[in-house]
């Protein structure tokens, strides 16, 4: 039995623009997906996948050799894809049982698909005695996540694999960042599911129709990220919150915010957040608010009183974890 888990993520700065090679700052958080894989003792000719959110499904073992599998609308297809890739050169394959337990709300911008991909790759590699390194897990996880989000920048899989607080720039580099003061974040769930692919298309249309404006906004994102690195190192929470608010204005301009998101952000600022913005694709999903410790309970009480699901999070310094 192999147990692997990978964390969810928040994007502090730079979502959407990161697809166009602008920098982003993101962090893994203390919400995880855990995947338990084992060779089946019974039903040796099947693959059984069970989740705490999406029920269970059984596949014939022969699906691993089936190139015609219809992946459309099959939530579990990424798991089947990972299995195919890992066992493709394995002579004898027995049945497999896989159990998925998630603490991460699905489809709200917290990187559930990346965490699923990373944890599944790590768990299944271990099942077949593959002594995989993090870079190998990452490569296959990114490949897998692109089945779910075709235009993925890879950032979510990177932070879920390595953990911590990170500066990321597509195809260029990623590196850990230091922060000198504890960061108190609150996640507020708008309750509105979104399609990352559709929102990426919204931004692409904006870019094509407003190319000069988009370049100016991209330069602003780069400046925001550079200033945020200084604020994190200085422990300047007020400056960090102000930069979050500036980033939100840019996200509103490119069309991924909306009235409900803006209403929640205004409300969160009124209840004491020093900075508040959408995190992830937008169009719904989650709001990220930075709060001073002494205001946290007041903030949570009032947001919940207004009917919103919200919870405090901390930065998770560990990425993917594997236990045999």
N, C-alpha and C positions, 0 to 999 in steps of 0.2 A: 504494500500500500504506500502510495506517495501522496503527501499533502503539500500543496503549494498555495501561496496566497500572494496577492498583489494589491496595492493601494489605489484608491480613487485619487482624483486630482482636482485642483483649482487652478485657474489661470488668473494671475493678478493683473497682468498687462499683456496686450498684444494679440489677443485672439483675432482670427480671420486674417489680419495683416501678416501673420507668421507664414501663411501659405505662400505669400509673395516674397519670401526670404527676408522679411523684417524680423527683428528680435522679439522674443516673448519671455516673460518671467512667469514660472509656474511652480507649483509645489504639490507633493503628495500629501494626503491627509489621512487621519486615523479612521477611515472606513475602508473595508477590504472585501475582496472576493476570494473565497477559499474553494479550491478544487481538489477533491480526493479521487485518485485513480487507482484501480486495482484490476488484476487479472481475474476474470470471473471463475468462480468455483463451480457454478451451475450455469446453464444456458451458454455453453461454450461457443456457440455459433452466432451470438448476438452482441451488439453494442447497446448498452442501456445508459441513458443519460437522464439524470433527475435533478431538478432545481427546486429551490424554495419559493420561487416566484412564477415560473412558467411551466409547472407540471413536469411530466416525464415523457420520454419517447424511446422506443426500441427500434433498432435498425438491424437488418441481417448483416453478418460479418462480411458478406460478399460485396457490400457497398464500397468497401475500401478499394475494390478493383473496378468499380463501376464509374466510367467516365461520363455517363449520361445523367448523373444525378441532378435533379432539378433543385437548384439551391434557392430559387425565389420563394420568399415567405417562409423559409425554414430557419427558425431562430437558432437551431443547433448546428446548422451547416458549418460554421467556423470550426467547431470541435471536430467534425468529420474531416474537414480539410486538413487540420493539424495532424490528425491520426494518419491520413493518407501520406502526408509529407514525411512523417517520422518513420513509418513502418514500410515505406516503399521498397526497401532493400532487405526486409526481414523475411526469412524463408517461412517460418511457422508462426502463425498468429492465432492466439486464443481469443475467446470472448473478453470483453472489457466492460467494466462498470465504472461510470463517472458520476460523481455527485458534486453539484455546484451550490454553494451557499454564499449569498451576497448580502452585504450590509449597505450596498450602494443603490440609491434610487436609480431606476433605469430611464434613460432618455431625457435627462434633465441637465446635461452638461457637466457631469462630474467624472466623465471618462470611464463609464462602466464597460464599454466595448473594449477599450484598451486593456483595462485590468483583467477582463475575462480572457483576452488573447494571451496576455503575459502569463497569467496563472496557469492557463491550460497548456501552453507550450512547456512551461517548467515542469508541471506535473507529469505530462505524457513523456517528455524526454526522460525523466527519472524512472518511469515505469519500464522503459526499454533499456535501462542501464546506460543511458547516455550521460556522461559526465560533462554536462553542458556549462559553458561560461555565460555570463550575462550578455555579452555581445551576440552570442549565438541565439539565446532566447529572444533578444530584442529583434534581430533580423527576421525571424520567422513570425514574431508577434506583429510587426509592422505589415508584413506580407498578408497576414490573416486579417488584421483590422481593415485593410483596404477592401476586403470583401464586403465590409459593413459600411465604411465611409470611403468611397473611392478616392476622394481628394485629400485624404488625411495627410497632414504635414509630418506625422511621425512623432510629434511632441508628446502626445499623451502616453504612447508606449515607452518613450524614453524615461519620462518621470516615474511611470509605474514600475519600470525595471530597476532604476537606480535610486529613486526616492530622494527626499530632502527638498530643498529650495534650489531652483535651477534657472540659469540663463540659457536660452535655446535659440539657435538660428538654423533654419533648415539648410542642409547640405554643407554647412560651414562648421559649426561647433556647438557643443553644449558644455557647460561647466557649472559646478556647484557655487552657490552664493552664500555669503555669511550674513547673519543678522544678529545684531548685538542686543536686541530687546525682544522679549516674548511677544508674539503677535496673536491677538485674540480676534478670531474671525467667527462670524455667524453666517450660516447658510440659510437663505429663505427660499423655499420652494414655491414658485408661482402656481404650481398645480397644472401648468400647461405643458403637455408634451410637445416636442418639436422634431423636425427632420433636419439633421445636420446638413445633409446633401442639398436640400432645398435652400437653406440659408446661405450655404457656400455659393450657390447659383445666384442668389440675390446680390451678393457682394460682387461677384464676377460681372454681372450686368451693370452694376453701379460703376465698376472700374472701367468697363468698355465705353460707357456713355459719358463718363466724367474723368477722363484719364489724368488730366493735369491736376484736378482737385484731389484725386486719389493719391497721386505722388506726394502732394503737400501733406495730406493726412498721414501717409506712411512715414515721412520725415518726422512728423510730430510724435508718432509712436516710438520711433528710435530715441528721440530726445527724452520722452517720458520714461522709457526703460533705463536709460543711462542715469537719469536723475533718481529713479527708484533705487538703483544699486547703491548710490550715495546715501539715500535716506535709510535704507536697510542697515548699512554699515554704521551709520551714525545713531541708529535707534530713534530716528525722528518720525514718530507715528503721525503727527499732524501733517508733515510734508508728504508722507506716504499716502495718507487719506486724500489729500488734495490731488495727487497724481491719479489716484483711482477715479476721482470725479472727472478729471480731464479726459481720461481714457473713455469713460462712459459717453461723454459728449461726442467723441469720434465714432463710437459704435452706433450711436443714434443717427449720426450723419450718413453712415453707409447703409442704414436701413434694417439693422438686425435688432433694434430695440422696438418697443411699442408702448402704447398708453398704459397697459397694466404694469409692465416693467418699470416705467418711469414713475408711476404712482407709488409703487412699493419702495423705490429708491428714495423718493421725496419723504415718504413716511419714515423710512429707516434713519434718514438724516435728522428728521425732527425728533426721533427718539434717542439721539445721541451718537449715531455712527459718525466717525470722522471721515469716512470714505465709503462709497457704495457704488457698485457697478454690476452689470450682468457678468456671468462667468461661463465660458463655453460658447456655444453657437448663437444663443439668443433666441428671439422669437417666442420665448417662454422659458422653460428650464428654471435655473436658479440664479439668485442674486447673492453676491458676496459682499458682506459688510465688515468693515474693520472697526473695532469698538475698544474703548478703554475698559480695563478690567472692572472698575467700579460701576460702570454703566451696564454691565452685561445682563444681570438679572432683570433690571428695569426694562431693557430693550426686549429681551425674550418674552417677558410677561405681556408687554403691550402689543408686540407683533402677533402673538398667539391670540390675544384678545380680539384682534382684528381678523382672525380666522386663518392665519397663515401657519403652515408647518415650518418650523425653523429649529435649528440645532447648532450648538457650538462645536467648532472643530479645532484641532491643533495640527501643526505640520508633523508629518510622519517621516522620520529620518531614514527609515529602512524601506527599501524597495521590495522586490520579489523575495520571498522566503520559501525554502524547500525543506521538508522533513521526511525522512524515510521511516 
